[in-house]
Each structure stands twice: as structure tokens, then as C-alpha cells.
Amino acid sequence: MARVTVEDCIEKVPNRFELVMLATQRARKIGSGAALTIDRDNDKNPVVALREIADETVDIVALKEEIVTSNQRFLPQDEEDEKIDLMDGEKEWAEIAASANAAAREEYADVEDDEEEDEDEDLFEDEEEPTLNDVAGN
């Protein structure tokens, strides 16, 4: 019984692989509760799907699109940047963090300046150059 249905479908969809993919997608939709476009006549879902394709009661282009989207791992997203809403209190926490970072930067800059001044003082304390005897250990 399905052989006649496949031969009828080949006229509508010449590629057999594509026909199998389309019928599979439609049979899955029927199995998940989609409305039938023809009488079931005690047939199973794949046969009903093939008959629907042969009778052109389903949109083949829509089935192709469903196959593509069902097999995609990453769905395409709009180019526009989405505005992210802040949670309650998030703005206040961001302000607190910014002020804490600014205070830490100021404190760190003061510490660096103090260390540089100490190093400069150490370099110029001993202005006497060592003699050759001092270096030789005599």
C-alpha cells in the first residue's frame, strides 16, 4: 500500500532522500498531535504523511523549513542589541563597586608614590664610591 503512495509522491518531490525527510518530519508532527489533512483509513503515521504529501494537502516548503530549524544547533538571533533590564538593587551595587574601585586606586597610587620616594632616598644616601681596596677585600 505504501509503494503506491511513494510513487505518487515522487511526482511531487523528485528527490527520494528529500521525500523521506519530509515524510519523517510530517509523521513526527502527526505523532505529536498535529491535525490530519486527510482521512486516516486505519493507516500508520508514515503512510498518512506520504498520502498528505502526494495529495499536496500539506505545505512542502513549510516542512522543509521545519526540518532545517529542528536540526539547527544555534538559532539565528536578531542583529539588534537587546536591552538588558537591571535587577532590583543592581544599579546601587554597581555604584558602590565603582566607588570602592576608585578609592582602592587612589590608595594604591599613594602607596606607589611613597615606595618610589623611599627608593630614591636609598640610592643617594651613600655618595662615596667604593675604592679598589674595598672591592678587593684588602
SERO-4910 file (N, C-alpha, C, O; in steps of 0.05 Angstrom, whole numbers):
BEGIN
 pado doro    nc1    nc2    nc3   cac1   cac2   cac3    cc1    cc2    cc3    oc1    oc2    oc3
  Met    A     16    -24      0      0      0      0     18     25      0     11     45    -14
  Ala    A     39     25     15     57     49     16     72     52    -10     80     75    -17
  Arg    A     76     31    -25     91     33    -51     76     52    -70     89     69    -83
  Val    A     51     49    -72     35     66    -90     37     95    -80     39    114    -96
  Thr    A     37    100    -54     39    126    -43     66    139    -49     67    162    -56
  Val    A     88    123    -47    114    134    -54    116    141    -83    127    162    -90
  Glu    A    105    124   -100    105    131   -129     89    156   -135     97    171   -153
  Asp    A     68    161   -120     53    185   -124     69    210   -114     67    231   -125
  Cys    A     84    206    -93     99    228    -81    123    236    -98    131    259    -98
  Ile    A    134    217   -112    158    222   -129    152    243   -150    169    258   -158
  Glu    A    127    244   -158    118    265   -178    119    293   -165    125    312   -178
  Lys    A    114    294   -139    114    320   -125    142    327   -115    150    351   -117
  Val    A    157    308   -104    184    312    -94    202    292   -108    203    269   -100
  Pro    A    217    301   -128    233    282   -144    256    269   -129    264    246   -136
  Asn    A    267    282   -109    290    271    -94    279    252    -72    264    261    -55
  Arg    A    286    227    -74    276    207    -54    285    213    -26    270    209     -6
  Phe    A    310    222    -23    320    228      4    304    251     16    296    250     39
  Glu    A    299    271      0    283    294      9    255    285     16    243    295     36
  Leu    A    244    267      0    217    257      6    217    242     33    198    246     48
  Val    A    237    226     38    238    212     64    240    232     87    226    228    107
  Met    A    256    252     84    259    272    105    233    287    110    225    291    133
  Leu    A    219    295     88    194    309     91    173    291    104    158    300    122
  Ala    A    171    266     95    151    248    106    157    242    136    139    240    152
  Thr    A    182    240    142    190    235    170    182    259    188    171    255    209
  Gln    A    188    283    178    180    307    193    150    308    197    141    314    219
  Arg    A    135    303    176    106    304    178     95    282    197     77    287    212
  Ala    A    107    258    195     98    236    212    103    242    241     87    235    258
  Arg    A    126    255    247    131    263    275    111    283    285    102    282    308
  Lys    A    104    302    267     84    322    275     57    309    280     43    316    299
  Ile    A     50    290    263     25    276    267     26    260    293      6    261    309
  Gly    A     48    248    299     51    233    324     50    250    349     42    241    370
  Ser    A     58    276    345     57    294    368     30    309    371     27    326    388
  Gly    A     11    302    353    -15    313    356    -24    333    335    -45    346    339
  Ala    A    -10    336    313    -18    355    293    -44    344    279    -48    320    277
  Ala    A    -59    363    270    -84    356    256    -79    343    229    -62    351    214
  Leu    A    -94    322    223    -92    308    197   -106    324    176   -127    337    181
  Thr    A    -96    323    151   -109    337    129   -124    318    111   -138    327     93
  Ile    A   -121    292    116   -136    271    101   -147    251    121   -140    252    144
  Asp    A   -164    233    111   -174    212    129   -152    192    134   -136    185    117
  Arg    A   -152    181    159   -131    162    167   -135    135    153   -115    123    145
  Asp    A   -158    125    151   -164     99    139   -148     76    152   -139     58    138
  Asn    A   -144     78    178   -130     58    194   -101     55    185    -89     33    188
  Asp    A    -89     76    174    -61     75    166    -44     87    188    -53    102    205
  Lys    A    -18     79    188      1     89    207     11    117    198      7    126    176
  Asn    A     24    131    217     32    158    213     50    162    188     45    182    173
  Pro    A     70    145    182     86    150    158     69    148    132     74    163    113
  Val    A     51    129    131     34    126    107     16    150    104     11    160     82
  Val    A      5    160    126    -13    184    125      4    208    116     -6    224    100
  Ala    A     28    210    126     46    232    118     51    231     88     51    252     74
  Leu    A     57    207     77     62    204     49     37    211     32     39    224     11
  Arg    A     14    203     42    -11    209     27    -16    239     27    -26    250      8
  Glu    A    -10    252     50    -14    281     51      5    296     31     -3    315     19
  Ile    A     29    286     29     48    298     10     39    293    -19     41    311    -35
  Ala    A     30    268    -24     20    262    -51     -4    278    -59     -7    286    -82
  Asp    A    -22    283    -40    -46    298    -46    -42    328    -44    -60    344    -49
  Glu    A    -17    336    -36    -10    364    -33    -28    379    -13    -36    402    -18
  Thr    A    -35    366      8    -52    378     29    -35    391     51    -45    405     68
  Val    A     -9    387     50     10    399     69     29    417     53     34    412     29
  Asp    A     39    438     66     58    456     53     86    444     54     98    442     75
  Ile    A     97    437     31    123    424     30    145    444     38    164    436     51
  Val    A    142    469     30    162    489     37    164    493     67    185    496     79
  Ala    A    140    493     80    139    496    109    152    472    122    166    475    143
  Leu    A    148    448    112    160    424    123    191    426    120    205    418    139
  Lys    A    201    436     98    230    439     94    241    458    115    262    453    127
  Glu    A    227    480    119    236    500    139    236    487    167    255    492    183
  Glu    A    216    471    174    215    458    200    239    439    203    250    436    225
  Ile    A    246    425    182    268    406    183    294    421    189    310    413    206
  Val    A    298    444    175    322    460    179    324    470    208    344    467    221
  Thr    A    302    482    217    302    493    245    305    471    266    317    476    287
  Ser    A    293    448    261    295    427    281    324    415    283    331    404    304
  Asn    A    339    418    262    366    407    262    388    428    268    411    421    270
  Gln    A    380    453    272    399    474    278    407    472    307    390    467    325
  Arg    A    433    475    312    443    476    340    441    504    351    435    507    375
  Phe    A    447    524    335    445    552    344    424    566    327    426    566    302
  Leu    A    405    576    340    384    590    326    393    618    319    407    631    335
  Pro    A    386    628    295    395    655    288    382    676    306    359    673    314
  Gln    A    397    696    312    387    717    330    386    743    315    399    747    295
  Asp    A    369    761    324    366    787    312    392    803    314    407    799    334
  Glu    A    397    820    295    421    837    295    421    858    317    441    867    327
  Glu    A    396    866    325    394    887    344    403    878    372    399    855    380
  Asp    A    416    896    386    424    890    413    400    892    431    385    911    431
  Glu    A    397    871    447    374    871    466    381    886    491    404    884    501
  Lys    A    363    902    500    367    917    525    363    898    548    343    885    551
  Ile    A    383    898    566    382    880    589    372    897    613    384    917    620
  Asp    A    351    888    624    340    902    648    356    895    672    364    872    676
  Leu    A    361    915    689    376    911    713    357    900    735    333    907    736
  Met    A    368    883    752    352    872    774    350    893    795    364    913    795
  Asp    A    332    889    814    328    908    836    354    910    852    365    890    861
  Gly    A    363    935    856    387    939    872    413    937    857    434    943    867
  Glu    A    412    927    832    437    923    817    451    949    810    475    951    810
  Lys    A    435    970    805    447    996    799    462   1007    823    484   1018    821
  Glu    A    450   1004    847    463   1013    871    489    998    877    509   1009    885
  Trp    A    488    971    872    512    955    877    534    963    857    558    963    865
  Ala    A    527    970    832    547    979    813    560   1005    822    584   1008    818
  Glu    A    544   1023    833    555   1049    842    574   1044    866    595   1057    868
  Ile    A    566   1027    884    583   1021    908    609   1008    898    630   1015    909
  Ala    A    608    990    879    632    977    869    650    997    855    675    996    858
  Ala    A    638   1015    840    654   1036    826    668   1054    846    692   1060    842
  Ser    A    654   1062    867    667   1080    887    689   1065    902    709   1077    909
  Ala    A    684   1039    908    705   1024    922    729   1020    904    752   1022    914
  Asn    A    726   1016    878    748   1013    860    764   1039    858    788   1039    857
  Ala    A    749   1062    857    763   1088    856    779   1093    881    802   1102    879
  Ala    A    768   1086    904    782   1090    929    807   1072    930    828   1081    940
  Ala    A    805   1048    921    827   1030    921    849   1040    902    873   1037    908
  Arg    A    842   1051    879    862   1061    860    877   1085    873    901   1087    870
  Glu    A    863   1102    886    875   1125    899    895   1116    921    917   1127    923
  Glu    A    887   1097    936    904   1087    958    928   1073    946    950   1076    957
  Tyr    A    924   1057    925    947   1043    913    966   1063    900    990   1059    902
  Ala    A    956   1085    888    973   1105    877    990   1119    899   1013   1125    894
  Asp    A    978   1125    922    992   1137    945   1015   1119    955   1037   1128    960
  Val    A   1009   1092    956   1029   1073    966   1052   1072    946   1075   1070    954
  Glu    A   1047   1072    920   1068   1071    900   1085   1095    901   1110   1093    899
  Asp    A   1073   1119    905   1089   1144    907   1107   1143    931   1131   1151    929
  Asp    A   1098   1133    954   1114   1131    978   1138   1112    973   1160   1118    982
  Glu    A   1133   1089    960   1155   1070    955   1176   1081    937   1200   1077    941
  Glu    A   1168   1096    916   1187   1108    898   1204   1129    912   1228   1131    907
  Glu    A   1192   1145    930   1208   1164    945   1228   1151    963   1251   1160    965
  Asp    A   1221   1128    976   1239   1113    993   1263   1102    977   1285   1103    986
  Glu    A   1257   1092    953   1278   1081    936   1298   1103    927   1322   1099    927
  Asp    A   1286   1126    920   1303   1148    912   1322   1157    934   1345   1163    929
  Glu    A   1312   1158    959   1328   1166    982   1350   1146    987   1373   1155    993
  Asp    A   1345   1120    984   1365   1100    989   1388   1102    968   1411   1096    975
  Leu    A   1382   1109    944   1402   1110    923   1422   1132    928   1446   1129    921
  Phe    A   1414   1154    939   1431   1177    942   1442   1181    970   1456   1201    975
  Glu    A   1437   1163    988   1448   1166   1015   1478   1163   1016   1492   1180   1027
  Asp    A   1488   1142   1004   1517   1137   1003   1528   1149    977   1525   1137    956
  Glu    A   1540   1172    980   1551   1185    956   1580   1178    952   1591   1183    930
  Glu    A   1593   1165    971   1621   1157    968   1623   1132    951   1608   1112    955
  Glu    A   1641   1133    932   1645   1110    915   1665   1091    929   1684   1100    942
  Pro    A   1661   1065    926   1680   1046    939   1707   1048    924   1709   1052    900
  Thr    A   1729   1043    940   1756   1043    929   1762   1016    919   1748    997    924
  Leu    A   1785   1014    905   1793    988    895   1800    969    917   1795    945    915
  Asn    A   1812    979    939   1818    962    962   1793    952    975   1793    929    984
  Asp    A   1772    968    976   1747    959    988   1735    936    972   1723    917    982
  Val    A   1737    939    946   1726    918    928   1742    893    930   1731    871    930
  Ala    A   1769    895    931   1787    872    931   1786    858    958   1795    835    961
  Gly    A   1777    872    978   1775    860   1005   1800    864   1021   1804    850   1041
  Asn    A   1818    881   1013   1843    886   1028   1840    907   1049   1859    914   1063
***
